[in-house]
Amino acid sequence: MTFKHILSLLLTAGLIFSALGYTADRDTHETNTYVKDSVITSKVKKNLAEEKLSNLVNIRVETDGSGEVTLKGKVTTQELADKAISIAQAVEGVNSVKSELKIVPKK
């Protein structure tokens, strides 16, 4: 092999390993974000359940990559909706809370 062939192989290998390293970092970041979101979602759900109010247990909780929590579901009063929002806001890592809760009074 000539010096040019060896040099081109080394350069090619360097480029490939650089690209692989970048891909690994990106995947790790996405995994860390997913884990963080899962932890936030779990904490909000746990705190809602600890209130022992049946309406709050049925609220669906979603968290996006930036710490925004979305609450979805039905509650019987505005007070319960406000309580759920307050509970979510108090969780560490939550940057904002979006409420898509619907008030459906008991019949």
Backbone as a chain_set.jsonl record, in Angstrom:
{"seq": "MTFKHILSLLLTAGLIFSALGYTADRDTHETNTYVKDSVITSKVKKNLAEEKLSNLVNIRVETDGSGEVTLKGKVTTQELADKAISIAQAVEGVNSVKSELKIVPKK", "coords": {"N": [[0.836, -1.181, 0.0], [0.412, 2.202, -0.69], [1.564, 5.337, 0.606], [-0.394, 7.285, 0.178], [-2.753, 5.772, 0.011], [-2.917, 4.697, 2.581], [-3.124, 7.032, 4.095], [-5.569, 8.044, 3.099], [-7.307, 6.022, 3.961], [-7.065, 6.29, 6.742], [-8.075, 8.887, 7.118], [-10.697, 8.529, 6.198], [-11.623, 6.638, 8.088], [-11.447, 8.212, 10.378], [-13.416, 10.153, 9.846], [-15.713, 8.549, 9.769], [-15.791, 7.511, 12.411], [-16.108, 9.892, 13.816], [-18.647, 10.706, 12.977], [-20.162, 8.577, 13.988], [-19.763, 8.946, 16.724], [-21.067, 11.393, 17.141], [-23.709, 10.655, 16.551], [-24.179, 8.834, 18.627], [-24.052, 10.563, 20.866], [-26.279, 12.176, 20.352], [-28.405, 10.326, 20.486], [-28.19, 9.56, 23.157], [-28.842, 11.959, 24.439], [-31.529, 12.213, 23.648], [-32.568, 9.972, 24.92], [-32.057, 10.611, 27.603], [-33.758, 12.83, 27.839], [-36.238, 11.587, 27.464], [-36.318, 9.91, 29.713], [-36.265, 11.829, 31.755], [-38.699, 13.131, 31.24], [-40.451, 11.019, 31.725], [-40.042, 10.626, 34.441], [-40.992, 13.057, 35.491], [-43.7, 12.892, 34.669], [-44.489, 10.602, 36.115], [-44.138, 11.493, 38.775], [-46.027, 13.574, 38.903], [-48.413, 12.122, 38.489], [-48.31, 10.432, 40.75], [-48.496, 12.319, 42.827], [-51.016, 13.385, 42.311], [-52.579, 11.122, 42.804], [-52.107, 10.769, 45.514], [-53.71, 12.637, 46.691], [-56.11, 11.476, 47.039], [-58.558, 11.879, 45.808], [-61.078, 10.901, 43.792], [-61.589, 11.92, 41.212], [-59.153, 13.097, 40.46], [-57.397, 11.004, 40.116], [-57.984, 9.907, 37.67], [-56.979, 11.57, 35.741], [-55.162, 12.162, 32.805], [-51.71, 12.417, 32.203], [-49.235, 14.098, 30.461], [-45.915, 14.709, 29.365], [-43.733, 16.919, 27.731], [-40.602, 17.365, 25.927], [-39.56, 19.717, 26.972], [-40.315, 20.094, 29.554], [-42.958, 20.791, 29.789], [-46.084, 20.128, 31.061], [-49.037, 18.43, 30.277], [-52.364, 18.24, 31.159], [-55.071, 16.073, 30.927], [-58.484, 15.122, 30.662], [-61.476, 14.525, 32.629], [-63.045, 16.412, 35.15], [-65.066, 17.107, 38.064], [-65.455, 19.659, 39.096], [-64.408, 23.133, 38.936], [-62.662, 23.744, 40.948], [-61.37, 21.307, 41.459], [-59.996, 21.028, 39.049], [-58.29, 23.233, 39.221], [-56.831, 22.458, 41.466], [-55.504, 20.167, 40.496], [-53.867, 21.345, 38.545], [-52.293, 22.973, 40.182], [-50.971, 21.016, 41.715], [-49.451, 19.754, 39.709], [-47.815, 21.89, 38.902], [-46.189, 22.155, 41.109], [-44.331, 20.146, 41.007], [-40.951, 19.197, 40.751], [-38.985, 20.154, 37.986], [-40.997, 20.71, 36.254], [-41.891, 23.064, 33.906], [-44.031, 24.415, 32.822], [-47.639, 24.248, 32.83], [-50.201, 22.891, 30.992], [-53.59, 22.937, 30.694], [-56.032, 20.726, 29.694], [-58.315, 19.98, 30.786], [-61.678, 19.021, 31.295], [-64.628, 20.323, 32.594], [-67.082, 18.524, 34.033], [-69.943, 18.359, 35.538], [-71.284, 16.317, 38.235], [-74.064, 14.153, 37.705]], "CA": [[0.0, 0.0, 0.0], [1.177, 3.436, -0.739], [1.302, 6.31, 1.654], [-1.666, 7.95, -0.131], [-3.84, 4.851, 0.356], [-2.982, 4.618, 4.038], [-3.632, 8.317, 4.554], [-7.0, 8.156, 2.77], [-8.018, 5.11, 4.849], [-7.098, 6.896, 8.071], [-9.004, 10.019, 7.074], [-12.046, 7.974, 6.088], [-11.945, 6.051, 9.387], [-11.666, 9.331, 11.296], [-14.72, 10.746, 9.557], [-16.756, 7.598, 10.16], [-15.879, 7.463, 13.872], [-16.656, 11.168, 14.262], [-20.098, 10.658, 12.734], [-20.743, 7.63, 14.946], [-19.743, 9.585, 18.04], [-22.128, 12.396, 17.169], [-24.974, 9.936, 16.605], [-24.318, 8.283, 19.978], [-24.379, 11.668, 21.76], [-27.646, 12.607, 20.072], [-29.31, 9.313, 21.02], [-28.121, 9.638, 24.613], [-29.614, 13.146, 24.824], [-32.949, 11.895, 23.496], [-32.902, 9.014, 25.972], [-32.103, 11.356, 28.859], [-34.969, 13.637, 27.824], [-37.36, 10.675, 27.657], [-36.311, 9.483, 31.111], [-36.654, 12.99, 32.553], [-40.134, 13.317, 31.045], [-41.138, 9.919, 32.405], [-39.96, 10.887, 35.881], [-41.93, 14.145, 35.773], [-45.05, 12.351, 34.523], [-44.736, 9.698, 37.249], [-44.275, 12.281, 40.001], [-47.315, 14.271, 38.861], [-49.454, 11.109, 38.711], [-48.228, 10.012, 42.149], [-49.002, 13.4, 43.67], [-52.469, 13.448, 42.099], [-53.17, 9.959, 43.48], [-51.989, 10.96, 46.96], [-54.796, 13.51, 47.153], [-57.225, 10.571, 47.326], [-59.794, 12.376, 45.205], [-61.269, 9.982, 42.663], [-61.48, 12.636, 39.945], [-57.768, 13.409, 40.122], [-56.709, 9.773, 39.735], [-58.292, 9.601, 36.271], [-56.402, 12.58, 34.85], [-54.006, 11.726, 32.014], [-50.594, 13.359, 32.314], [-48.218, 13.976, 29.414], [-44.828, 15.673, 29.521], [-42.917, 17.021, 26.514], [-39.166, 17.468, 26.157], [-39.141, 20.972, 27.6], [-40.876, 20.188, 30.901], [-44.36, 21.224, 29.787], [-47.007, 19.062, 31.426], [-50.412, 18.606, 29.804], [-53.348, 17.473, 31.918], [-56.252, 15.793, 30.111], [-59.487, 14.299, 31.319], [-62.682, 15.175, 33.128], [-63.208, 16.614, 36.585], [-66.436, 17.548, 38.326], [-65.523, 21.077, 39.465], [-63.254, 23.98, 38.598], [-61.737, 23.641, 42.073], [-60.54, 20.12, 41.234], [-59.091, 21.336, 37.934], [-57.264, 24.132, 39.758], [-55.987, 21.656, 42.37], [-54.642, 19.332, 39.653], [-52.873, 22.244, 37.945], [-51.386, 23.367, 41.268], [-50.144, 19.849, 42.036], [-48.491, 19.571, 38.613], [-46.854, 22.998, 38.923], [-45.301, 22.008, 42.263], [-43.369, 19.067, 40.781], [-39.643, 19.644, 40.268], [-38.739, 19.883, 36.577], [-42.122, 21.207, 35.459], [-41.708, 24.461, 33.536], [-45.356, 24.989, 32.609], [-48.727, 23.278, 32.842], [-51.284, 23.18, 30.047], [-54.771, 22.181, 31.117], [-57.08, 20.371, 28.752], [-59.325, 19.351, 31.626], [-63.052, 19.415, 31.023], [-65.483, 20.324, 33.782], [-68.329, 17.782, 33.781], [-70.565, 18.189, 36.858], [-71.984, 15.062, 38.498], [-75.496, 14.21, 37.391]], "C": [[0.878, 1.24, 0.0], [0.762, 4.346, 0.409], [-0.039, 7.003, 1.432], [-2.846, 7.065, 0.257], [-4.027, 4.789, 1.88], [-3.567, 5.902, 4.608], [-5.119, 8.454, 4.275], [-7.837, 7.22, 3.65], [-8.139, 5.694, 6.262], [-8.079, 8.07, 8.132], [-10.454, 9.538, 7.011], [-12.495, 7.39, 7.427], [-12.237, 7.149, 10.413], [-13.014, 9.975, 11.092], [-15.857, 9.837, 10.008], [-16.915, 7.584, 11.677], [-16.422, 8.77, 14.444], [-18.17, 11.188, 14.104], [-20.782, 9.715, 13.712], [-20.794, 8.224, 16.343], [-20.839, 10.615, 18.172], [-23.485, 11.722, 17.294], [-25.207, 9.378, 18.003], [-24.687, 9.379, 20.968], [-25.824, 12.102, 21.58], [-28.644, 11.619, 20.653], [-29.333, 9.347, 22.536], [-28.942, 10.817, 25.106], [-31.103, 12.857, 24.735], [-33.401, 10.926, 24.567], [-33.006, 9.716, 27.312], [-33.362, 12.198, 28.957], [-36.188, 12.771, 28.085], [-37.454, 10.245, 29.111], [-36.769, 10.62, 32.003], [-38.159, 13.213, 32.448], [-40.93, 12.242, 31.769], [-41.151, 10.13, 33.912], [-40.946, 11.985, 36.266], [-43.368, 13.624, 35.717], [-45.403, 11.469, 35.712], [-44.948, 10.466, 38.549], [-45.617, 13.01, 40.036], [-48.444, 13.283, 39.138], [-49.479, 10.655, 40.172], [-48.83, 11.064, 43.065], [-50.511, 13.578, 43.514], [-53.156, 12.311, 42.86], [-53.14, 10.127, 45.004], [-53.083, 11.853, 47.53], [-56.056, 12.719, 47.494], [-58.576, 11.149, 46.899], [-59.989, 11.606, 43.912], [-61.148, 10.678, 41.311], [-60.037, 12.851, 39.517], [-56.991, 12.179, 39.674], [-56.88, 9.484, 38.249], [-57.744, 10.623, 35.278], [-55.206, 11.983, 34.121], [-52.951, 12.83, 32.052], [-49.601, 13.064, 31.204], [-47.172, 15.051, 29.643], [-44.022, 15.707, 28.224], [-41.46, 17.235, 26.903], [-38.705, 18.713, 26.87], [-39.718, 21.149, 29.001], [-42.29, 20.734, 30.94], [-45.246, 20.015, 30.048], [-48.386, 19.414, 30.89], [-51.306, 17.674, 30.605], [-54.593, 17.309, 31.061], [-57.217, 14.927, 30.908], [-60.669, 15.13, 31.766], [-62.633, 15.265, 34.643], [-64.59, 17.211, 36.817], [-66.56, 19.027, 38.669], [-64.275, 21.822, 39.003], [-62.212, 23.905, 39.705], [-60.818, 22.429, 41.918], [-59.552, 20.343, 40.091], [-57.948, 22.221, 38.424], [-56.298, 23.383, 40.677], [-55.014, 20.797, 41.563], [-53.527, 20.17, 39.022], [-51.827, 22.635, 38.988], [-50.441, 22.229, 41.645], [-49.07, 19.649, 40.972], [-47.415, 20.657, 38.636], [-45.82, 22.841, 40.034], [-44.225, 20.938, 42.06], [-42.073, 19.634, 40.194], [-39.447, 19.23, 38.816], [-39.852, 20.362, 35.667], [-41.903, 22.69, 35.193], [-43.029, 25.165, 33.293], [-46.382, 23.864, 32.596], [-49.814, 23.768, 31.896], [-52.466, 22.312, 30.464], [-55.726, 21.987, 29.961], [-58.177, 19.618, 29.503], [-60.705, 19.903, 31.297], [-63.843, 19.293, 32.319], [-66.802, 19.658, 33.4], [-68.959, 17.512, 35.147], [-71.249, 16.82, 36.991], [-73.454, 15.23, 38.181], [-76.303, 13.687, 38.538]], "O": [[1.941, 1.285, 0.62], [-0.251, 4.133, 1.075], [-0.752, 7.281, 2.397], [-3.842, 7.565, 0.78], [-5.149, 4.823, 2.386], [-4.41, 5.86, 5.504], [-5.861, 8.935, 5.131], [-8.948, 7.574, 4.044], [-9.192, 5.598, 6.893], [-8.825, 8.212, 9.101], [-11.327, 10.078, 7.691], [-13.626, 7.622, 7.854], [-13.161, 7.026, 11.216], [-13.693, 10.312, 12.062], [-16.849, 10.306, 10.567], [-18.036, 7.639, 12.183], [-17.124, 8.755, 15.455], [-18.888, 11.637, 14.997], [-21.865, 10.02, 14.212], [-21.769, 8.024, 17.068], [-21.48, 10.701, 19.22], [-24.328, 12.175, 18.068], [-26.326, 9.444, 18.511], [-25.542, 9.165, 21.827], [-26.518, 12.367, 22.562], [-29.635, 12.032, 21.255], [-30.392, 9.178, 23.14], [-29.668, 10.691, 26.092], [-31.861, 13.211, 25.638], [-34.516, 11.048, 25.075], [-33.933, 9.457, 28.079], [-33.974, 12.282, 30.022], [-37.078, 13.164, 28.839], [-38.544, 10.215, 29.683], [-37.573, 10.41, 32.911], [-38.822, 13.458, 33.457], [-41.971, 12.529, 32.36], [-42.147, 9.847, 34.579], [-41.659, 11.856, 37.262], [-44.16, 13.889, 36.621], [-46.5, 11.578, 36.26], [-45.835, 10.13, 39.334], [-46.272, 13.058, 41.077], [-49.337, 13.573, 39.935], [-50.551, 10.511, 40.76], [-49.588, 10.737, 43.978], [-51.203, 13.89, 44.483], [-54.195, 12.519, 43.487], [-54.05, 9.673, 45.698], [-53.348, 11.819, 48.732], [-56.959, 13.23, 48.157], [-59.596, 10.93, 47.552], [-59.137, 11.662, 43.026], [-60.652, 10.08, 40.357], [-59.732, 12.791, 38.326], [-56.021, 12.302, 38.925], [-56.005, 8.874, 37.634], [-58.029, 10.533, 34.084], [-54.338, 11.369, 34.742], [-53.264, 14.016, 31.948], [-49.176, 11.923, 31.026], [-47.491, 16.164, 30.062], [-43.668, 14.661, 27.68], [-41.132, 17.279, 28.088], [-37.565, 18.768, 27.333], [-39.622, 22.233, 29.576], [-42.779, 21.105, 32.008], [-45.168, 19.008, 29.345], [-48.848, 20.547, 31.027], [-51.042, 16.477, 30.715], [-55.116, 18.287, 30.528], [-56.804, 14.104, 31.725], [-60.848, 16.274, 31.347], [-62.234, 14.323, 35.328], [-65.21, 17.75, 35.9], [-67.644, 19.599, 38.551], [-63.236, 21.225, 38.721], [-61.014, 23.993, 39.437], [-59.625, 22.512, 42.21], [-58.407, 19.898, 40.158], [-56.786, 21.992, 38.088], [-55.094, 23.642, 40.666], [-53.834, 20.708, 41.904], [-52.374, 19.74, 38.975], [-50.627, 22.628, 38.711], [-49.251, 22.452, 41.868], [-47.909, 19.403, 41.298], [-46.238, 20.371, 38.415], [-44.7, 23.337, 39.915], [-43.3, 20.839, 42.866], [-42.098, 20.442, 39.266], [-39.712, 18.083, 38.455], [-39.683, 20.417, 34.449], [-41.748, 23.481, 36.124], [-43.147, 26.368, 33.525], [-46.052, 22.697, 32.384], [-50.28, 24.904, 31.988], [-52.343, 21.091, 30.57], [-56.171, 22.945, 29.33], [-58.862, 18.755, 28.954], [-60.871, 21.098, 31.052], [-63.743, 18.301, 33.04], [-67.544, 20.161, 32.555], [-68.576, 16.567, 35.837], [-71.724, 16.245, 36.011], [-74.023, 16.307, 38.361], [-77.531, 13.654, 38.464]]}, "num_chains": 1, "name": "protein.A"}
